[in-house]
Amino acid sequence: MEPLLRYRGRTVTRDDVHQIRALVAAHPHQSRRALSETLCSVWNWRQANGASRAMVCRGLMLALWRAGHIELPAVRRRPPNPLGVRTRPQPVTVDTTALRMSLRELGPLTFVQVRRTGAEGLFNSLMQAHHYLGYAQPVGEQLKFLVYAGSRPVALFAWSSAPRHLGPRDRYLGWSPEVRGANIAGIAYNTRFLILPWVEVEHLASHLLGRMTRVLSGEWQKVYGHRVYFAETFIDPSRFRGTCYRAANWQYLGQTQGRGKGDLTHQPNRTLKDILGLALCRDFRERLLHAP
């Protein structure tokens, strides 16, 4: 049957639309939020970790409503946008005594995933205070890591869901739009990497990148119920050369078009970034290219 809509990896047919119309008619007192939960239950539409995909389902139902395929109940309430009212992380006090030594002298390093833990506030505050881009709360799947030398934090990593459309990466992998839509969750995007400014240890950056990418997939599995097989990041060549990434075997894939994900003009409006990628397992292509 010819699809009416493709949304976030799901194809919607006329039979699906008839089912949604019947569901709305059978639950006249439910809100849009409640209807999305009901539809997810009927479709068994869940994330890899078992959680309902109700938010994505609401977006799909809204797209069908805007296209005139279904009717939805009136909006009952408009909760504030949490991204629009988010307060900046509060400053924290940490030991800023200079650490100038060799990697061996620094001693054992511990990677701690702090997303949804009591240490997440420390991560947010340090990132806000010491990264040149500040702190930004990502959307979608995300992990945050603090790296400790003893009891002292020395570095931070932030990871999130990968951009859905990225030409150089897509050409490098060689996947179709359908396969990309089904398997994009297998890619992790390194949004931030920070070594705290009082830490001066030669070769530390590439060493941390190597260790981080070895544990990333397993940590993603713990939180989201699925693994990741490829990592990517952007480098601003007007500021950095990406030396530590290249030393850790990341590969240059190409450049962005400088348009951003919300582009409406199809004209560059920001600095072009270098795109670097790293395979997290030997059979990454096989895993990312399997048909949905």
N, C-alpha and C positions, 0 to 999 in steps of 0.2 A: 504493500500500500504506500502511495506517495506521501512523504512526510510534509506536514504543514509548517513545522518549526524544528530547528535544532538549537538546544539551549544547554550550555555547560556539559556537553558530552551526552545529552539525552535527546533522542529523536521522538517527536510527538506526532502521532497520526490522527486521522479523523476519529478512529475508534477511541483513542485516548481522550479526545475532546468530548465525545459523547459521554464517556465515563466521568469526566470532571463535571460536566453539566448535571449529570444525575446525582453526583455526590453533593454539589451545591444545593440542588433542589431537596435532597433528603436531609440536609442539615441547615435549615433556614435561619437558625438563631446563632450559628457559629460565626465568629469573626474570621477575617482573612488569615490571621495567624493560626487559629484553631483549624481552619480548613486545610492549610498547608500541612499541619501535623497529621490530620486524618488521611490526606492523600499520600503522604509518605508511608503511612502505615499500610494502606491498601497496596501501594506499589512496592512495599518493602525497600524503599529508597533510602539507603544508609551510607554513611562514610565507612571507610575501611576499619575504623575503630568501633563501629557499631552505633555511633550517634546518628540521629535523624538528620537528613539533609533539608530540614524545614526551611531554612533561610534561602537556599537555592530554589526550593520548590515555590516559595512566595514570588521570587523573581520570575520564574517560568510562568506562573499563573498570571502575574501582572502583564507579562509580554503577550500572553494569549488574550487577555482582556483588552489591551491597547489595540491589538490587531482585529478585534471584533469577534473573536471565536467563542468567548464565554462571557457571562455576566458574573460580577463579584459584588458582595455586599458593600455598602458604603464604609468608608474608613471610620472607625470608632474613636481612635485616639492617635495622636502623632507624638510618640516619645521623642525626646531630644536626641539629636545625633551625638553619640558618645565621642566621635572623632572631632566634632565641632566644639564641644565643651570640655575637652580633655585638659586637665591642668598640667603644667610643666612639672617634671619630677623635682622633688625637693632636694637641695644640696645635702650631701652627707660628708662626714668627717672620716677620713682614712689616713693611714700612715703614709706620708709622702716623702719619707726619707729616701734619698737617691739609692738606686740599686745599680751600681756600676761594677760589673764583674763578668767573668766568662760564663758560658752556658753551663759548664760543668759545676762551677762554683754556685750557681743559682740553686742547684739541687732539684729534687723531684718536683714535677709539676702535676697538678690535679685539675682535670676538666669537670666542671659541675654544671649540669643543665638546670637552669633556674626558672624557666618558664613555669608559671603557676605554682611557685614556691615563695617562701618568705624572703628569699634573697633577690627576688625580681626587682624590688624597689632600689636596691643597691646597684644593680645592673643599669637600670634606667637613669639613675642619677649620675653615675660615672660616665655613661655615654653622653648624656646631655652636657655635662661639664667639660669633657675633654675631647670629644670627636668634633672635627671641623663642621660636620653637617648637623651636629646635635642629635637629639633622640627623636625618633619618629616611630609611632606604633604601627606595625604592619597589619595587614588584613590577611585572612586565610590562615593556613597552617604556618606555624612559626616556632622556632626554638631560640633560646638565649643561653649562652655559655659564659661563665666566669672561669678564668684560669688562675689558679692559686699557686704561689710558691710558698710552701708552708701555710701560714695563715693569712698571707697578704695577697690580694688580687693584683695580677700583673697584666692581664689582657682580657679582652671581651670579643665574642663573636655573636653576630645576629644573623639568623637564617629565616627565610620565608618561602612561601610558594613562588614558583618561577613565573615570569611573565608569559602569558599564553601565546603571544605572537612575537617572535624574535628571529628575523630572517636569517642571519648568519648561523645561528645555532640550529635552526630548522633545516637549513641546507646541509650543514655538517652531519646531522643525524640522518637525513634523507627520509623523513617520515611525511606521510600525507596529512592533510588537515584532520581527517577522521581519526587516524591513529594518534596524532598529537592531542586531540581533544580527549581521547580515552586514557592516554598515558602521561599527560603533562605532570601529574602528581608525583611521577618518578624523578623529577628534577628539583633540586634545592637551590635557592638563590641566596648568595652571601651578600646581605645588604650592608653590613658593617663589620669591620675588623679594626680593633683598637688595641695598641699597646700603650699602657699608661705612660704619660710623659716623663715620669721620674725613673722609668725603667730603661737602662741603657746596657743591653746585652747583645753582643755580636751574634748574628745568625739566629737570633731568637724568633724572628718573624716567620722565616721559612720552616723552622723546626715546628712551630706551633701549627702552621697550616698543614704540614704533613700529618701530625698527630690528630688534628681536628677532623680531617676528612676520613681518617681511618675509623673513627667512632661515630661519625654523623649518621650513617644509615641505621645502625643499631638503635641510636637514641630516637630517631624518627619513628622507628617501629614501636618503641615503648609508648610513645605519646599518641601516635596517630594510627597505629595498627598496620602500617605498610612501610616498606623500605624505599630509599631513594638510591638511584644508580648513577646520577650525573650531577655535578655541581657547576654553577656558573656565577660570574660576578662581572661588574662593570668597573672600569678604571678610567678616571678623567686624565687624559694625557697632558692636559695643560697644567696639572699639578703633580702627577706621579707617573712613574715608568712601569709600575707593577713588577718590580724586580723580585720581591719576595715570592710572589705568585709564580713567576717563571722559574725561580730557583726550586720551587716545590712541584715542578712539572706541569703546571697549568698551561694550556695551549691557547694561543691567539686564534679566535674564530672570525673576527671581523669587527666592524664598527656599527653602532646604532645609527639611526637616521636623524637623531636629535629632535624627535617630535613628541616623545612622551606617550604614555598609554591613553591619555584622554584627548589625543589629537583630533581636531575637527577641520583644520585648515590644510593639512597635508604639506605644511611648510615647516622647515626646521625652526625651533624656537628655544633651543638650549644646546649646551656643549655636546658635541659628539663624543661618545664613550667607546673605549676599546672593550670588546667582549672576550673574556677568558673562560675556558671550560676545563673540567677535569673529570675523567671517568672514575667512578668509585668502585667498579668491579670490572673484570675482564670481559664479561658477556653483556655489558651495558646496552649495546645496540640490539642484541637479541631480545632483551627484556623491554626496551623502550619501543621496539618496532613490532611487537606481536600485535596481531589484529584484534580489535575489540570484539 
